[in-house]
């Protein structure tokens, strides 16, 4: 695993050379394909060292991180064109990639915490440095304080465990089972805020709306997945107490998912709508993890990968429109089909993936999650039906509102989609729909 870390670190000097923008991106793609061809042992950790290792959960999420980071560079071509602090921007993305890579590979719980919180810094710099409106400072503060407020108890919990067990290797956590309320709450709250769960989700729409396209992509694609990954790792030794609390989390998540889905139908800002839809999707993921059964874990993992690609692609589309119109309001963006008919196809494909249409990974994930939650209690069926229905409703609302209708007569200048944008959307959509053919990799990892 260290060889890939060094490969990312040695990308840093390239950032400071002239005309290296696309070379860095191509190197990331090459790294993705080298990493993808690692020989993975399905049942156990592979490439295992004292500090770094990789099992199937880490493997999928590291691949997603590298993929999204390389697509972030492709989406930020405008910064390159205007040379807007481009070297610092590239450096920031590579630093972020190191943080994410180390978070997913760390075998040591304290190292995991360090990089889990460290990934916040480059994201904050992206929002504050390259965001659009003056409100980005407030959004950055929301992100920082929501996350840091619950991260100190997590650190205390990790120290307590080290005091009890005298080691911090994740692989050995399965030999323990703590029934301790304070430890449970301090460990799990940091991940619930990161997901984010309903009630503690307010930082997410703010951060998304004010972030530049690269910030939105990394927030939707990877940052929300850190919470799910942390819960996969932590709940191993908190199983007994989790069975006492899980009904509370599942009820809050599913009820929150329904409320947020309704809230999506009230949005008039495209980015805000997509951000709220992320909270609705993640509520199902929290529910699946908290049921503590095989289908739930599996479905959560699949939906996390699927949502990372799908939501990131939707933000790319919103940004493509924003670069033309200089507004994110749905009222100003009607009748897009008249101007960009080929882009309309991509709006349709990605909107349909958001509402879990076949053959996307989202469908596979939602089927597994529905199985797991209904086996936990048949009453969850009501909320799941509503979440699925409203998910289709707000996807169609977004698609039909932007693509159909009479276009805005105030527009005086416009240009069609360019090949870079279509390639970027294809690279989001293809893995999202072709990974279903290799679904056995997602299904047999326990």
Order of alpha helices (4+ residues) and beta strands (2+ residues): alpha-alpha-alpha-alpha-alpha-alpha-alpha-alpha-alpha-alpha-alpha-alpha-alpha-alpha-alpha-alpha-alpha-alpha-alpha-alpha-alpha
